[in-house]
């Protein structure tokens, strides 16, 4: 997956000399076109990006104000990693995934394994041409940083043209700091975008400028803390800073507050549950969840009109269970997945199966 970056970075000096991305000078096309023409490597990159986004989306999901939102649109959302995290956290919300046609075709099975594809409308298109999508909330997650200022303005204008009255736009990106030492990772991101896509990281004033040019206005900035370990306590404090005669002067620290991030994203459910009755028992089997963080499965049983009750569990890699306590008449079964979080998350239920015992 990373091999596509080695040669452009080896040719990094050409970006400094010409102002053009070294990737295009090395391979003769934009990186997005290269991934489309190298389907296997392109799919590997998109799948990795979606799974990493889904796994670390907690701070973004917590920061986004979804109140009153019935439908959001993930613009240029790839396979839908962020979209999946938001739908998992907000079960009554629907979504639109807008991206290139070949990307959407590959995104569908990914979202189907998570059990949320039925809540997603897939709209193909070119982000630079038009965004024919209606939603209450539009998301641009890591999109603008891949493009030049002129292209970013075009994308924002297309968003503005699509947005109905009262709709909002959320841009989720790393801000370029005033001083490189304040966030070296943002500087590295800026250099990487310059080398690979021809885009750039932007400071808050630079975002305000491109938004204004597109007929949009900044209403709020929310900072998130990413790259943290779940179930580990972190302590925060804030200090004011100002420039005095070229020197940064800091005020006293605020009171400290503690916070502990937790993984609250449920895994995808098992699929293809099958029940086979035998003398005195019912044998269940299912297809495993594709996620590596799944550590086991929970089995539930119910009578024809009763509520489901937990009757047992299995640990991965086992995907079978034998119920030797099934009662006469109709027995209904479902199975859920459970992950490795300190406070394990449980998936939605699998498909339901029925068995009638004499």
C-alpha positions, 0 to 999 in steps of 0.5 A: 500500500505504501509502495506507491509513495516511495518514488514520489518522495524520492522525487520530493525535490521536483515538487519544490522546484516546480510547485507540482506534486511529485506523484504526478511527475513520477507516474504521469497522473493524479494519485486518485486516477492512479488508484483507479487504474491500479484497482487492487492497490487502490482498493487496499488503500481505501479499505485501510483508510475506511477501517482506520477511520472507523476505528478512531472516529470516536472523537469526531463522532462526539464532537459533531452536533447531529441534533435535528439531523435526519440525513447527512452526506459524506462527500468524497467519503471513500468506503464510508468509514466515518459514515459508518461510525456516525450511523452506528452512533445514531441509529435513526439517521440516514446517510448519503455517500458521494464519491466516484462510481468505482469507489461506491461499488467497492464501498457497498459490500464494506457497509453491508458487512457492517449491516448499515448499507440499507440506510445509505444512498449511494450517489456517484459523481465528480466532486469538482463538477457538481454535488447533486445531494440533498442533506441536513449536514454535509461532511468533508473529512480530509477532502480539502487538504487533497486539493489546491486552493482553487480546487478547494473553492470549487468543491466548497461552491458545489457544496454551497449550491447543493445545500438547502436552507438551514443545512450545515457543512462540517470540515474535518481536517488538521489545522496548520499551526502558526509555528511548526513546532506547535504541531509537527504532524500537521507540517508533515501532513502539509508536505505529504499533500504537496508531494502526493496530491498537490493539496495542502494543510491550511490554517484557520485564517486560510480556511476562513478565506476559502469559505468566504470565497465560496459564499460560506461563513465559519460559525464554530471551531471544535478541537478534537484530540486524536491518536489517544489510547482508549481506557487511559486517563488524560489530563488537560489544561489551557493557557492563553498566549500572545506575541509581545515584541516577537516573543510568545508570552504564556499566561497561567494554566487553567484548572486541570480536567481529566478525561478517559476515551473509550471505544464505543463503536459496535462491531459488525454483526455475524451473518448467514446464521443457520440452525440445524435441529437434531435429536435433543439439540439445535446446532447453530453456525454462522459466518464470522464478523470480518473485523479483527477486534471481534473476540467472541459471539453471544447466542440468544434464544426466544420462544415464538412470542417471547423475548430473546434471552442469552443462552451462551457464548463462544470465543473466536475463531469458533462460529458454532454453538449447540443448544442442548436445552431447546424446548419443544415448539418454536425456538428462535435464535439470533447471534451478536458479535462482541469486541475486545474493548475494555467495556466490550461493545456488542453488535446488532443482532444477526438474521433470525432463524426458527426451528420447531422441535416436536 
